């Protein structure tokens, strides 16, 4: 699993506390899943927003953890995973996949 910081200086005020991005392997191990929950929880407790691709196992886990911690979750555009060059971040909302 990789965690990276996303620059939120040009984003809305709800994201000014900072945002982390989370990516992981296609078939995460139990340790990777535990690390995801612990890392996202730690940053969320400090008020950081979370970004991930909710169509991946680690992204879905990051989304659930962010939702549980009541911090903003942004769904990363799938084009990033498919080799696209632009990184598009869109707020998760009614169009996001069901996480339950």
N, C-alpha and C positions, 0 to 999 in steps of 0.2 A: 504494500500500500504506500502511496505517495501523498503527502500533504503539502500544499503550496499556498502562498499568500497571494491574493488578488488585490491589486490596487483599486481602492474604492474612492479615491479622491475626487473623481468626476461623477460619482453616482449619487443617488438620493440620500437624504439625511438618515433614513432607516438603516443604511449600510455603512455609515461613517464610523461605526465601532470596529470595522474591519471585516474581512471575509476570507475564509479558507476554501480551497478547492481540494477535493478528495477523489483519488482514482485508485483502482486496485486491479488485481488479476481477474480474469474471466471466471475462474473457479477458486474463490478464496478459501484459505484454510481456516480452521477454527481460531488460530492465533491472529490471523489477519482480520477476521471479523471482530474479535475482542479488541484489537488495537484500534479499529475504526470507531467502535462505540466509545472507548475510553478517550480517544483523541478528540472526537467531535464533541463529546460531553464536556471535556475540559475547556475547549475554546468557547463553546456555547455558554458555559457558566460565566465566562468573561465578557459576554455580549457580542461575540463574533457571529456573523452570518455564515452559512454553509452553502457551497456550490458543488454539485456533482451531477453525473448523468444517471437519472433514476431508472434507466433501462438496463443498468448493470447491477450485479449483486451488491457490490460495495456502495455504489451510488444510492441504491434503494435503502440500504441500511443507514447510510449517512442522512438520507432524507427523513427516515423514521425517527432517528435520534434527534435531528434538528427540530422536527415537529414536536416531539415529546418535551424538548427543552424550551419550546416557544420562542425560537429564534428564526429569522427569515431563512428560507431555503430557496436557492435559485437553481433551476434545472439548466445544466450545460447543454448547448446545442449538440445534437448527435453528429453534426458535420465535423466537429473537432475529433471525434473518435474515428471517423472515416477518412482522415487525412486532409480535411479541408484546412485552409490557412486562416480564415478569420475565426476568432473566438467570439461567439455570440452568447451573451448571457441574457436569459429572459426570465422574469419572475415566474415562479411556479404559481399556478392558479387553477381555475376551473378546467383548463385544457390539459393539466398534467395527469399522468397515469395514476390510477388508484394505487395507494400504498398499503391498503389494508388487506 
